[in-house]
Amino acid sequence: EYFICFTEPAKDRLAVQRHLAIHLEYQRDLEKRGIIVAAGPLSDERGEEWTAKGMIVYRAKDIAEARRIADADPMHRDGVRTYK
């Protein structure tokens, strides 16, 4: 099954930037294993400005597994970003 994770900052831009490298490393690993289908930042409705929000599409056996994957993301694990 596929699960969509909408993510947004819970802390300031500097905290997000400090976690970016480890977050991307985590995502690259999931992508190599076929767990992340797509991921990236979301722009405004005109497509001109980044909203600081993002979306990740996970492949998982159920919602509980998808939540475990999202919870393990360093951005979410450390409270830098939240998701639903």
N, C-alpha and C positions, 0 to 999 in steps of 0.2 A: 504494500500500500504506500501511497504518497501522503506526506504531511507537510503543511506549509507553516513555517515559523515566521511571524512578523516580529522584528526586533527594533528597539529604540534605545537611545542613551538614557542611563540612569544617573550618570555622573558627567562631569565637564569634558570638553573636547580633549584636554591634555590626558586625562585618564584613559579615554578611548584610544588615543594615539599610542600611549605606553603599552597597551594590550594588543595592538594591531598585529605585530609580527607573530606572536604566539597564537593568536586567533586564526590568522591565515595559515599557519603551519597545521593547526588542528583541522581546518577546513580542507586543505590540500590532501591530508591523510584520508579523511572521509571520502573525498572525491575519488581518490585512487582505489578505494575499496568499494566504490559503487553505492555509497550511502547518501552522499549529497548529489542531487540531480542538477540543481541550479542554485546560485546564490549571488547576491549583489545588493548594492545600494538602491534606494528608491528616490526618484526625483519628484518635483512638484508636477502638477497636472499639465503644465506647458512643456515639461521635459527640459527645463532650463536651469533648475537649481536643486541641489541635493537637499533632502529634507532631514537628513541625519537618521532616517529610518532605513531598515533593510528587510530583505526577505530571503529565507532559506527553504529549499524544498528537500526534505529528507525521504529516503526510502527506508521503511522500517516494518516490522511484522505487526505492530499495533501501536496505539497512542502512548502506552507506557514506555515502550522502547524509544519512540521518538522523543519523549520528554527526557529520558535518560541521556540521549545523545545531545539534546539542546542544553541540558543542565551541565554537561561536562565541557561545553565550550568555555574557554577561559574568560571571555567577555561576560557570560552569564554566571559562571561559577564564582567569579570575583565581584559580582554586583555592579559591573561597569555598564552593562546593558541589561534590559529586561526583555522578555518575550511573551507572546501569546500565540 
